[in-house]
Structure formats: structure tokens, C-alpha cells
Amino acid sequence: MPTRSRGSRHRHRKETATALKRLAALDDNQRKRLAFALDTVFGIHDLPYRLLAECNAALAEDYLQARGYAQVEADA
């Protein structure tokens, strides 16, 4: 694997910090829309879960169940 130069690492960290700030600034509707696009267009499942969890924990759990990553607990 090629190593990155010091300037390249610095630029990557700065871009990552900028992206995280932008994600933090999204409102709930924007998070839900981004989660939908990441899932349906790009097939990404971990970030949509995190975005949905920031909006609503139950919605995020429903997402995991719909994706088959979590089992539905049977009522006793």
C-alpha cells in the first residue's frame, strides 16, 4: 500500500473534519434523505443506520430489522 505524504495526510484529515461538520449540521429530514440515498443508490448500510439513529432510535432499529441485520424479538 503506498504511503501518503505529510501534506496528503493533513489534507485528508481536513476534508474528513469538514465532512463530519456538514453531517452534524443536517436537520432530521436531511439525515433521513441522505440515509435513503446512501442505502438505495450506493448500497451503504452502516452510515444510514447512524444517521437514522440520530433522528430516532426506533426508526434506526426498524431499519436494521428491514435490512436483516437484527432479529425481531418475539413477544413472550
N, C-alpha and C positions, 0 to 999 in steps of 0.2 A: 504494500500500500504506500503510495507516495506521501511524503511528509509535507505539511503545509509550511509556508514561510511565516515568520512572525507577523508580517503585515496581513497576510491572508487569514490567520487565526483571529487577529484583532478585528478585522472586517466582519468575519463570520459571527463573532460574539456580539458585535454591534448590531448586525442585522437580526440576530436572534432576539436581542433585547427589544428592538423596535417592534418585531412581530408580536412578542409577548405583551407589550404595552397596547398594541392595537387590539389584540384579543380581549384584554382586560377592559377596554373601553366600549366593547359591544354591549348593546342592550339585549334583553332576553329574546326578543323577536329576531334580532340579527344572529344571535347564537344558534337559535333553532334553524334558521335558514341556512347558515353555514354548515351545521351538523348534517342537514339533509343533503346538501351539495357534496360534502366530503364522502358521505356514505354512498349515495347513488351514482355520482359521477366518477369518483376516484376509488371507491371500494375501501375506504379507510374507516375503521370502526372504533379505534381507541380514542381519538380526539373527539369524534361526535359524542361519545359517551361522556367525556369530561365536560364538553360544552353544555350538554343537556343536564348534567348533574349540577352545574352552576345555576341553571334555571329552576330545576325542580327535581328533587331526588327520586320521586316516584316515577316521573317521566323517564329518567335515566335507567331505572331498573326495568321498566317496561320495554325500553329499547334493547337492553341486554337479553331479555326473555324473547323478544321478537326475533332477534338475531341468533338465538340458540346458544348463547353464552351462559345463561343462567337457567336453572330449573325452577319451575313454578312450584311453590310449596303447596302440598295438598292439605286441605283442611282436615283436622283430626275428628 
